[in-house]
Amino acid sequence: MAGKTRNTMIVQARRKTEELAAKRREREATLQSLATDYHAATMMAEAGVEEAERQAAELIATAKKNAAAAMDDAKETVRKMLATGETRQGIAELLDVSVSYVRSIDVATPKKTKTGTDSELAGAPESEESGSVGVVSGHEGSDH
């Protein structure tokens, strides 16, 4: 009888071990699936941020190109104002920018495109209207 009981106990122990191992495999499969879900979600999050950063960089590049073109238009407008015979000081006051900014645009303008500026300079005050000043890049009218 003892042998039969021992064999029965071994069979029961084996079944118990198999049940526990099956539960463990099921739990591990669930954990593996959840880990896969986690990694997929974090990869999607990173990809979303990377795509947004790429799009933002494109938008910024486009905005900078548009801003440069707009600044070129603004400078051309200042050149046209200078061509009317208005003084640098008068234009600066009208536009709420510094005289040096207007001067930088005027100095950067090739001489053959300027009209009538020699007669303007003859009557202009020496301290504000003459002298060489380099082009001020990126000026937005706040230097006054």
Buried (B, 14 or more C-beta within 10 A) or exposed (E): EEEEEEEEEEEEEEEEEEEEEEEEEEEEEEEEEEEEEEEEEEEEEEEEEEEEEEEEEEEEEEEEEEEEEEBEEBBEEBBEBBBEEBBBBBBBBEBEBBBBBBBBBBEEBEEEEBEEBEEBBEEBEEEBBEEEBEEBEEBEEEEE
